[in-house]
């Protein structure tokens, strides 16, 4: 039994604006199946995509708190010239440069139109086949604990784990990495960005949720009421949802 990460859930005051930004940023399409804006590759909606993680931009009534998100996207580049061109294009789309204390680093830290931070990485060989999103990065206190939980929760393979970081990726070898980076300070506000997981066809959602609780997940009440998905937190309090098969 295992769950598959299917998309990144991103909260926004205006899903249309934020969705259009990410669609143009990644060269993907924006689909509007309901009140959300779903961003994914191709001209026709494929969900769940067998390789990439789409971005599901969902409406919320409040803006982003004035603190750095604990989860962000890293975008890939294939050369230094491409990195420079990508940064310029993203700024033209509405991104802004932000200082999160990164200092002198080879990557560029930006924020989308609602202030959600992301990075444009320098070219790295490890990201040559990820597509435009190199990694989903989560700040944490204990990378080893995150590798234990998320490695058991999902069907993704743990590629690296130490006291500084844990790195996972789909067993298929495609799409982005999932990275947990040791960061000073505990989580203090609800996540603006989180992962949504989905059972495989034939698997029982209730059994999967019970398995996650046994691994250390905790039920989360966000006032969601009677919905087909289940809201949980991992052992460090990062929110995520287990979706229902349609």
Backbone as CSV, one residue per row, in Angstrom:
resi,resn,N_x,N_y,N_z,CA_x,CA_y,CA_z,C_x,C_y,C_z
1,UNK,0.835,-1.199,0.000,0.000,0.000,0.000,0.866,1.243,0.000
2,UNK,0.453,2.239,-0.760,1.194,3.501,-0.821,0.328,4.532,-1.509
3,UNK,0.658,5.777,-1.292,-0.053,6.887,-1.921,0.879,7.582,-2.894
4,UNK,0.304,8.217,-3.901,1.116,8.935,-4.884,0.869,10.435,-4.763
5,UNK,1.916,11.235,-4.665,1.728,12.684,-4.763,1.190,13.025,-6.149
6,UNK,0.104,13.812,-6.220,-0.506,14.105,-7.510,-0.444,15.574,-7.899
7,UNK,-0.402,16.468,-6.940,-0.200,17.871,-7.279,0.194,18.681,-6.056
8,UNK,0.657,19.890,-6.329,0.974,20.859,-5.293,-0.249,21.750,-5.114
9,UNK,-0.729,21.873,-3.904,-1.886,22.706,-3.585,-1.367,24.075,-3.133
10,UNK,-1.795,25.121,-3.826,-1.322,26.476,-3.549,-2.531,27.370,-3.286
11,UNK,-2.582,27.982,-2.113,-3.706,28.848,-1.755,-3.490,30.260,-2.310
12,UNK,-4.590,30.913,-2.728,-4.480,32.245,-3.330,-5.758,33.032,-3.124
13,UNK,-5.598,34.335,-2.977,-6.764,35.218,-2.974,-7.425,35.229,-4.342
14,UNK,-6.630,35.226,-5.385,-7.140,35.240,-6.754,-6.521,34.081,-7.529
15,UNK,-7.176,32.921,-7.525,-6.622,31.763,-8.233,-6.400,32.004,-9.713
16,UNK,-7.232,32.867,-10.339,-7.052,33.142,-11.762,-5.736,33.814,-12.050
17,UNK,-5.406,34.839,-11.267,-4.156,35.571,-11.461,-2.952,34.678,-11.169
18,UNK,-3.000,33.991,-10.038,-1.868,33.143,-9.660,-1.746,31.955,-10.611
19,UNK,-2.875,31.392,-11.009,-2.838,30.288,-11.964,-2.237,30.689,-13.298
20,UNK,-2.652,31.871,-13.802,-2.090,32.342,-15.078,-0.591,32.565,-14.963
21,UNK,-0.149,33.116,-13.822,1.292,33.325,-13.642,2.044,31.998,-13.750
22,UNK,1.585,30.996,-13.009,2.314,29.728,-13.002,2.186,28.998,-14.332
23,UNK,1.061,29.146,-15.001,0.937,28.549,-16.322,1.954,29.122,-17.291
24,UNK,2.066,30.451,-17.320,3.037,31.082,-18.213,4.466,30.833,-17.747
25,UNK,4.677,30.788,-16.437,6.023,30.556,-15.913,6.553,29.191,-16.324
26,UNK,5.683,28.186,-16.300,6.113,26.817,-16.571,5.870,26.385,-18.008
27,UNK,5.164,27.208,-18.777,4.815,26.815,-20.130,3.725,25.767,-20.155
28,UNK,2.863,25.776,-19.132,1.778,24.814,-19.007,0.444,25.496,-19.265
29,UNK,-0.622,24.709,-19.298,-1.971,25.217,-19.489,-2.656,25.422,-18.142
30,UNK,-3.653,26.304,-18.145,-4.455,26.546,-16.947,-5.859,26.026,-17.217
31,UNK,-6.299,25.104,-16.388,-7.614,24.494,-16.538,-8.490,24.944,-15.369
32,UNK,-9.763,25.201,-15.648,-10.681,25.670,-14.617,-11.847,24.693,-14.469
33,UNK,-11.614,23.543,-13.828,-12.702,22.578,-13.675,-13.766,23.029,-12.686
34,UNK,-13.447,23.974,-11.827,-14.391,24.466,-10.829,-13.937,25.827,-10.352
35,UNK,-13.920,26.014,-9.049,-13.479,27.305,-8.519,-11.960,27.408,-8.461
36,UNK,-11.274,26.300,-8.625,-9.815,26.327,-8.590,-9.255,26.553,-9.993
37,UNK,-7.967,26.879,-10.043,-7.242,26.951,-11.310,-6.172,25.874,-11.274
38,UNK,-6.290,24.871,-12.135,-5.320,23.783,-12.151,-4.332,24.017,-13.280
39,UNK,-3.048,23.951,-12.952,-1.975,24.212,-13.909,-1.247,22.902,-14.193
40,UNK,-1.238,22.505,-15.475,-0.582,21.262,-15.829,-0.113,21.282,-17.268
41,UNK,0.715,20.325,-17.654,1.261,20.303,-19.017,0.228,19.868,-20.041
42,UNK,0.462,20.232,-21.311,-0.393,19.795,-22.397,-1.614,20.675,-22.579
43,UNK,-2.329,20.423,-23.667,-3.509,21.214,-23.997,-4.792,20.598,-23.458
44,UNK,-4.756,19.334,-23.078,-5.911,18.664,-22.498,-5.569,18.231,-21.076
45,UNK,-6.528,18.374,-20.186,-6.295,18.034,-18.783,-6.103,16.536,-18.609
46,UNK,-4.957,16.176,-18.029,-4.686,14.794,-17.639,-4.423,14.800,-16.145
47,UNK,-5.307,14.158,-15.391,-5.139,14.119,-13.936,-5.594,12.773,-13.401
48,UNK,-4.727,12.140,-12.610,-3.381,12.595,-12.264,-2.406,12.353,-13.396
49,UNK,-1.482,13.287,-13.582,-0.458,13.102,-14.605,0.487,11.990,-14.155
50,UNK,0.903,11.114,-15.061,1.755,9.997,-14.664,3.177,10.392,-14.275
51,UNK,3.592,11.627,-14.606,4.973,12.027,-14.329,5.059,13.306,-13.496
52,UNK,4.463,14.380,-13.983,4.662,15.671,-13.330,3.688,15.869,-12.174
53,UNK,3.997,16.819,-11.316,3.076,17.294,-10.298,2.489,18.610,-10.795
54,UNK,1.190,18.643,-11.024,0.548,19.887,-11.391,0.441,20.811,-10.200
55,UNK,-0.143,21.982,-10.416,-0.353,22.955,-9.339,-1.846,23.260,-9.285
56,UNK,-2.458,22.984,-8.145,-3.874,23.265,-7.962,-3.994,24.531,-7.118
57,UNK,-4.402,25.631,-7.749,-4.490,26.924,-7.063,-5.918,27.071,-6.545
58,UNK,-6.064,27.144,-5.218,-7.390,27.136,-4.596,-7.640,28.466,-3.889
59,UNK,-8.891,28.949,-3.916,-9.186,30.247,-3.308,-9.275,30.191,-1.789
60,UNK,-8.730,31.219,-1.148,-8.858,31.397,0.300,-9.174,32.871,0.560
61,UNK,-9.781,33.195,1.720,-10.201,34.575,1.960,-9.111,35.506,2.461
62,UNK,-7.968,34.955,2.867,-6.913,35.792,3.453,-5.646,35.715,2.627
63,UNK,-4.870,36.805,2.643,-3.611,36.839,1.928,-2.513,36.100,2.667
64,UNK,-1.367,35.976,2.030,-0.224,35.270,2.609,0.303,36.012,3.833
65,UNK,0.543,35.303,4.941,1.170,35.937,6.105,2.560,36.462,5.764
66,UNK,3.020,37.417,6.536,4.323,38.046,6.276,5.464,37.196,6.815
67,UNK,5.417,35.901,6.518,6.505,34.984,6.864,6.775,34.112,5.654
68,UNK,7.987,33.587,5.562,8.370,32.732,4.442,7.563,31.437,4.481
69,UNK,7.074,31.025,3.316,6.414,29.722,3.220,7.380,28.613,3.608
70,UNK,6.858,27.580,4.270,7.693,26.433,4.627,7.873,25.476,3.442
71,UNK,7.054,25.637,2.408,7.159,24.803,1.210,7.226,25.703,-0.014
72,UNK,8.133,25.397,-0.933,8.253,26.200,-2.151,8.707,25.327,-3.319
73,UNK,8.625,25.887,-4.513,9.090,25.213,-5.720,10.469,25.707,-6.111
74,UNK,11.292,24.795,-6.602,12.553,25.135,-7.261,12.367,24.895,-8.757
75,UNK,12.690,25.904,-9.571,12.585,25.754,-11.017,13.954,25.435,-11.602
76,UNK,13.953,24.602,-12.633,15.200,24.152,-13.246,15.641,25.089,-14.361
77,UNK,16.941,25.135,-14.601,17.498,25.817,-15.768,18.534,24.902,-16.404
78,UNK,18.798,25.095,-17.692,19.747,24.206,-18.372,21.075,24.860,-18.696
79,UNK,21.211,26.157,-18.374,22.479,26.863,-18.554,22.393,28.164,-17.759
80,UNK,23.524,28.803,-17.554,23.505,30.086,-16.845,22.756,31.136,-17.644
81,UNK,22.890,31.058,-18.970,22.163,32.003,-19.817,20.656,31.762,-19.710
82,UNK,20.268,30.487,-19.679,18.847,30.158,-19.533,18.319,30.623,-18.185
83,UNK,19.100,30.445,-17.127,18.687,30.912,-15.806,18.437,32.421,-15.824
84,UNK,19.355,33.158,-16.419,19.206,34.613,-16.497,17.974,35.001,-17.311
85,UNK,17.778,34.339,-18.440,16.612,34.627,-19.285,15.313,34.284,-18.560
86,UNK,15.307,33.174,-17.825,14.113,32.737,-17.113,13.750,33.731,-16.015
87,UNK,14.756,34.186,-15.280,14.502,35.168,-14.217,13.905,36.444,-14.810
88,UNK,14.471,36.913,-15.902,13.958,38.128,-16.540,12.516,37.925,-17.015
89,UNK,12.229,36.770,-17.594,10.876,36.502,-18.084,9.877,36.424,-16.935
90,UNK,10.269,35.791,-15.836,9.393,35.675,-14.681,9.090,37.036,-14.059
91,UNK,10.090,37.891,-14.019,9.857,39.242,-13.500,8.895,40.006,-14.404
92,UNK,9.008,39.807,-15.694,8.089,40.457,-16.627,6.659,39.948,-16.446
93,UNK,6.519,38.720,-15.958,5.201,38.148,-15.704,4.608,38.590,-14.373
94,UNK,5.418,39.243,-13.539,4.912,39.715,-12.259,5.646,39.207,-11.043
95,UNK,6.688,38.405,-11.224,7.488,37.944,-10.086,8.345,39.084,-9.550
96,UNK,8.667,39.012,-8.276,9.533,40.007,-7.641,10.673,39.307,-6.929
97,UNK,11.825,39.985,-6.872,12.965,39.456,-6.132,12.708,39.601,-4.640
98,UNK,13.058,38.584,-3.859,12.868,38.640,-2.410,14.132,38.177,-1.709
99,UNK,14.314,38.685,-0.505,15.450,38.312,0.331,14.926,37.515,1.510
100,UNK,15.254,36.234,1.542,14.851,35.381,2.657,16.079,34.990,3.480
101,UNK,17.133,35.813,3.360,18.372,35.534,4.059,19.260,34.553,3.342
102,UNK,19.091,34.433,2.022,19.834,33.436,1.265,21.310,33.791,1.079
103,UNK,21.664,35.063,1.199,23.058,35.456,1.039,23.532,35.296,-0.393
104,UNK,24.820,35.025,-0.543,25.439,34.909,-1.866,25.328,33.468,-2.343
105,UNK,24.322,33.182,-3.137,24.059,31.819,-3.613,23.891,31.846,-5.132
106,UNK,24.070,30.704,-5.786,23.975,30.691,-7.252,22.540,30.638,-7.773
107,UNK,21.572,30.472,-6.903,20.185,30.487,-7.350,19.554,31.844,-7.049
108,UNK,18.403,32.093,-7.673,17.710,33.376,-7.523,16.375,33.128,-6.830
109,UNK,16.114,33.912,-5.785,14.867,33.763,-5.032,13.872,34.827,-5.494
110,UNK,12.701,34.374,-5.899,11.644,35.259,-6.374,10.352,34.940,-5.624
111,UNK,9.332,35.755,-5.850,8.000,35.485,-5.314,6.977,35.696,-6.420
112,UNK,5.914,34.899,-6.402,4.858,35.048,-7.403,3.990,36.272,-7.064
113,UNK,2.957,36.589,-7.839,2.193,37.821,-7.600,1.533,37.933,-6.229
114,UNK,1.376,36.827,-5.510,0.817,36.911,-4.163,1.859,36.658,-3.079
115,UNK,3.129,36.696,-3.467,4.200,36.629,-2.475,4.706,35.251,-2.136
116,UNK,4.275,34.219,-2.852,4.773,32.870,-2.585,6.178,32.706,-3.150
117,UNK,7.123,32.410,-2.276,8.526,32.337,-2.683,8.792,31.099,-3.549
118,UNK,9.730,31.239,-4.467,10.236,30.110,-5.236,11.649,30.445,-5.689
119,UNK,12.378,29.442,-6.151,13.768,29.644,-6.561,13.960,29.247,-8.021
120,UNK,14.811,29.996,-8.705,15.265,29.613,-10.039,16.702,29.136,-9.876
121,UNK,16.907,27.838,-10.045,18.208,27.251,-9.764,19.185,27.450,-10.915
122,UNK,20.447,27.464,-10.564,21.500,27.369,-11.559,21.442,25.969,-12.176
123,UNK,22.021,25.757,-13.367,21.945,24.426,-13.987,22.611,23.360,-13.123
124,UNK,21.895,22.251,-12.947,22.405,21.120,-12.174,22.133,19.848,-12.962
125,UNK,23.127,19.011,-13.061,22.999,17.779,-13.830,21.857,16.905,-13.302
126,UNK,21.650,16.905,-11.991,20.640,16.044,-11.388,19.228,16.425,-11.836
127,UNK,19.065,17.664,-12.323,17.740,18.129,-12.716,17.531,18.125,-14.232
128,UNK,18.373,17.442,-14.963,18.319,17.495,-16.421,17.023,16.904,-16.981
129,UNK,16.348,16.026,-16.211,15.153,15.361,-16.745,13.920,15.588,-15.884
130,UNK,13.920,16.633,-15.086,12.778,16.852,-14.186,11.624,17.587,-14.849
131,UNK,11.893,18.295,-15.950,10.927,19.246,-16.462,11.146,20.595,-15.796
132,UNK,10.217,21.552,-15.972,10.441,22.903,-15.468,10.510,23.000,-13.944
133,UNK,9.828,22.096,-13.234,9.889,22.092,-11.775,10.933,21.071,-11.343
134,UNK,12.023,21.566,-10.771,13.103,20.674,-10.350,12.764,19.950,-9.053
135,UNK,12.141,20.683,-8.127,11.889,20.085,-6.817,10.795,20.838,-6.080
136,UNK,10.109,20.102,-5.220,9.250,20.688,-4.196,10.051,20.620,-2.909
137,UNK,10.283,21.768,-2.285,11.201,21.852,-1.154,10.431,22.226,0.111
138,UNK,10.670,21.472,1.180,9.963,21.674,2.439,10.982,21.941,3.547
139,UNK,10.803,23.055,4.266,11.631,23.332,5.429,11.219,22.400,6.566
140,UNK,12.188,21.878,7.291,11.864,20.978,8.396,12.948,21.047,9.454
141,UNK,12.679,20.434,10.589,13.659,20.367,11.667,14.452,19.067,11.646
142,UNK,13.815,17.966,11.202,14.454,16.661,11.257,14.285,15.936,9.916
143,UNK,15.226,16.134,8.996,15.117,15.480,7.685,15.013,13.958,7.760
144,UNK,15.699,13.352,8.714,15.621,11.887,8.806,14.205,11.430,9.148
145,UNK,13.540,12.148,10.029,12.169,11.818,10.375,11.230,12.017,9.186
146,UNK,11.496,13.075,8.412,10.681,13.305,7.225,10.894,12.215,6.185
147,UNK,12.122,11.748,6.034,12.391,10.653,5.090,11.682,9.382,5.538
148,UNK,11.679,9.127,6.840,10.993,7.932,7.354,9.505,8.009,7.056
149,UNK,8.880,9.141,7.386,7.436,9.243,7.223,7.037,9.264,5.753
150,UNK,7.619,10.181,4.972,7.187,10.353,3.589,7.622,9.188,2.704
151,UNK,8.749,8.557,3.053,9.146,7.376,2.303,8.168,6.232,2.489
152,UNK,7.625,6.104,3.710,6.651,5.056,3.990,5.261,5.442,3.500
153,UNK,4.946,6.738,3.536,3.610,7.195,3.154,3.363,7.082,1.664
154,UNK,4.401,7.321,0.855,4.255,7.368,-0.595,5.006,6.222,-1.263
155,UNK,4.852,6.163,-2.581,5.603,5.165,-3.347,6.884,5.766,-3.922
156,UNK,7.308,6.909,-3.393,8.526,7.542,-3.866,9.745,6.961,-3.158
157,UNK,10.871,6.961,-3.864,12.112,6.372,-3.371,12.953,7.418,-2.643
158,UNK,13.510,7.044,-1.505,14.430,7.921,-0.780,15.806,7.818,-1.432
159,UNK,16.283,8.925,-2.004,17.575,8.944,-2.695,18.711,9.361,-1.774
160,UNK,18.418,10.185,-0.812,19.458,10.698,0.084,18.820,11.072,1.408
161,UNK,19.495,10.768,2.489,19.018,11.208,3.800,20.204,11.380,4.734
162,UNK,20.265,12.541,5.362,21.284,12.833,6.364,20.714,13.888,7.312
163,UNK,21.555,14.434,8.168,21.063,15.406,9.145,20.722,16.747,8.506
164,UNK,21.147,16.968,7.256,20.919,18.252,6.597,19.730,18.209,5.643
165,UNK,19.526,17.088,4.979,18.440,17.030,4.013,18.014,15.589,3.741
166,UNK,16.810,15.476,3.218,16.304,14.200,2.714,15.748,14.457,1.322
167,UNK,16.023,13.550,0.402,15.616,13.725,-0.995,14.876,12.477,-1.459
168,UNK,13.661,12.675,-1.991,12.857,11.585,-2.526,12.499,11.891,-3.972
169,UNK,12.165,10.840,-4.723,11.692,11.020,-6.090,10.847,9.827,-6.486
170,UNK,9.948,10.040,-7.409,9.109,8.953,-7.899,9.959,7.772,-8.339
171,UNK,9.488,6.583,-8.035,10.215,5.382,-8.428,10.321,5.255,-9.944
172,UNK,9.467,5.973,-10.672,9.531,5.946,-12.132,10.741,6.693,-12.667
173,UNK,11.361,7.531,-11.826,12.534,8.282,-12.245,12.231,9.534,-13.022
174,UNK,10.986,9.956,-13.073,10.625,11.174,-13.782,10.031,12.206,-12.857
175,UNK,9.912,13.432,-13.361,9.296,14.497,-12.593,10.211,15.079,-11.529
176,UNK,9.656,15.917,-10.662,10.477,16.644,-9.686,10.901,15.787,-8.505
177,UNK,11.862,16.291,-7.776,12.269,15.713,-6.507,11.424,16.313,-5.388
178,UNK,11.361,15.613,-4.272,10.775,16.131,-3.042,11.908,16.214,-2.026
179,UNK,12.210,17.434,-1.582,13.354,17.654,-0.706,12.900,18.235,0.632
180,UNK,13.465,17.697,1.696,13.238,18.226,3.031,14.561,18.782,3.539
181,UNK,14.598,20.092,3.772,15.829,20.769,4.165,15.759,21.197,5.627
182,UNK,16.793,20.871,6.364,16.832,21.283,7.767,16.918,22.805,7.848
183,UNK,15.982,23.405,8.570,15.869,24.853,8.665,15.620,25.234,10.111
184,UNK,16.347,26.219,10.645,16.120,26.618,12.039,14.695,27.116,12.249
185,UNK,14.130,26.772,13.381,12.808,27.268,13.729,11.701,26.310,13.337
186,UNK,10.704,26.219,14.203,9.577,25.335,13.963,8.507,26.044,13.141
187,UNK,7.615,25.273,12.582,6.475,25.796,11.838,5.561,26.587,12.773
188,UNK,5.132,27.783,12.342,4.337,28.655,13.212,2.988,29.049,12.621
189,UNK,2.827,28.959,11.308,1.557,29.340,10.673,1.132,28.232,9.710
190,UNK,-0.154,28.177,9.360,-0.599,27.159,8.398,0.151,27.275,7.075
191,UNK,0.366,26.123,6.451,1.084,26.102,5.179,0.249,26.755,4.081
192,UNK,0.890,27.593,3.276,0.244,28.178,2.100,0.343,27.231,0.909
193,UNK,1.319,26.331,0.986,1.588,25.385,-0.103,1.736,23.997,0.514
194,UNK,1.064,23.009,-0.064,1.212,21.649,0.453,0.985,20.622,-0.652
195,UNK,1.313,19.384,-0.357,1.114,18.288,-1.303,-0.245,17.641,-1.091
196,UNK,-0.855,17.196,-2.185,-2.046,16.372,-2.130,-1.680,14.980,-2.640
197,UNK,-2.155,13.958,-1.939,-1.858,12.573,-2.257,-3.123,11.856,-2.694
198,UNK,-2.943,10.777,-3.459,-4.085,10.028,-3.998,-3.801,8.532,-3.914
199,UNK,-4.792,7.733,-3.475,-4.606,6.279,-3.520,-4.584,5.784,-4.967
200,UNK,-4.033,4.606,-5.151,-4.088,3.971,-6.458,-5.448,3.288,-6.646
201,UNK,-5.817,3.095,-7.897,-7.068,2.407,-8.209,-7.084,1.038,-7.537
202,UNK,-8.157,0.762,-6.825,-8.289,-0.504,-6.126,-7.881,-0.445,-4.672
203,UNK,-7.150,0.597,-4.279,-6.762,0.761,-2.875,-7.875,1.460,-2.102
204,UNK,-7.931,1.211,-0.829,-8.966,1.762,0.025,-8.468,3.023,0.715
205,UNK,-9.136,4.156,0.464,-8.699,5.432,1.029,-8.700,5.403,2.556
206,UNK,-9.753,4.863,3.153,-9.824,4.825,4.612,-8.673,4.019,5.202
207,UNK,-8.334,2.915,4.550,-7.213,2.103,5.028,-5.898,2.850,4.888
208,UNK,-5.752,3.604,3.792,-4.535,4.391,3.604,-4.424,5.479,4.666
209,UNK,-5.519,6.134,4.979,-5.495,7.175,6.007,-5.148,6.565,7.366
210,UNK,-5.702,5.422,7.668,-5.373,4.743,8.920,-3.888,4.391,8.974
211,UNK,-3.354,3.963,7.844,-1.922,3.633,7.789,-1.081,4.873,8.050
212,UNK,-1.476,6.025,7.503,-0.747,7.258,7.730,-0.781,7.661,9.199
213,UNK,-1.929,7.494,9.834,-2.023,7.807,11.267,-1.067,6.926,12.067
214,UNK,-0.967,5.660,11.688,-0.049,4.755,12.377,1.405,5.172,12.179
215,UNK,1.683,5.830,11.054,3.041,6.311,10.776,3.365,7.615,11.514
216,UNK,2.345,8.265,12.070,2.574,9.508,12.807,1.787,10.695,12.321
217,UNK,0.936,10.519,11.286,0.105,11.623,10.820,-0.989,11.916,11.840
218,UNK,-1.445,13.179,11.836,-2.467,13.628,12.778,-3.595,14.277,11.998
219,UNK,-4.837,14.024,12.404,-5.992,14.637,11.747,-5.974,16.151,11.926
220,UNK,-6.430,16.853,10.903,-6.418,18.311,10.895,-7.807,18.834,10.567
221,UNK,-8.320,19.713,11.434,-9.621,20.340,11.194,-9.396,21.788,10.797
222,UNK,-9.639,22.079,9.522,-9.524,23.435,8.993,-10.894,24.060,8.771
223,UNK,-11.912,23.437,9.339,-13.261,23.878,9.064,-13.756,23.396,7.717
224,UNK,-13.141,22.323,7.211,-13.469,21.854,5.862,-14.839,21.182,5.791
225,UNK,-15.373,20.768,6.926,-16.696,20.163,6.912,-16.707,18.798,6.253
226,UNK,-17.820,18.463,5.640,-18.002,17.150,5.021,-17.492,17.196,3.581
227,UNK,-16.258,16.775,3.395,-15.620,16.806,2.079,-15.061,15.418,1.772
228,UNK,-14.831,15.108,0.504,-14.348,13.773,0.150,-12.860,13.549,0.400
229,UNK,-12.135,14.584,0.760,-10.716,14.417,1.060,-10.507,14.460,2.568
230,UNK,-9.328,13.989,2.996,-8.977,13.958,4.413,-7.756,14.829,4.644
231,UNK,-7.861,15.764,5.583,-6.763,16.680,5.904,-5.962,16.117,7.078
232,UNK,-4.654,16.086,6.912,-3.753,15.538,7.920,-2.531,16.434,8.047
233,UNK,-1.725,16.171,9.072,-0.398,16.778,9.170,0.627,15.679,9.367
234,UNK,1.843,15.921,8.874,2.920,14.960,9.088,3.499,15.153,10.491
235,UNK,4.518,14.393,10.900,5.026,14.492,12.269,5.580,15.860,12.664
236,UNK,5.864,16.735,11.703,6.315,18.089,12.037,5.225,19.133,11.805
237,UNK,4.020,18.692,11.534,2.916,19.626,11.397,2.669,20.176,10.017
238,UNK,3.362,19.668,8.985,3.094,20.112,7.620,1.767,19.527,7.149
239,UNK,0.866,20.386,6.681,-0.427,19.918,6.215,-0.311,19.173,4.882
240,UNK,-1.190,18.211,4.677,-1.354,17.586,3.369,-2.745,16.952,3.337
241,UNK,-3.205,16.617,2.157,-4.532,16.015,2.006,-4.446,14.693,1.262
242,UNK,-5.298,13.772,1.654,-5.470,12.524,0.920,-6.781,12.653,0.162
243,UNK,-6.695,12.657,-1.147,-7.860,12.849,-1.986,-8.599,11.528,-2.213
244,UNK,-9.842,11.649,-2.648,-10.637,10.465,-2.951,-10.587,10.165,-4.440
245,UNK,-10.529,8.895,-4.777,-10.611,8.504,-6.179,-12.001,8.831,-6.689
246,UNK,-12.077,9.443,-7.880,-13.385,9.792,-8.445,-14.069,8.570,-9.030
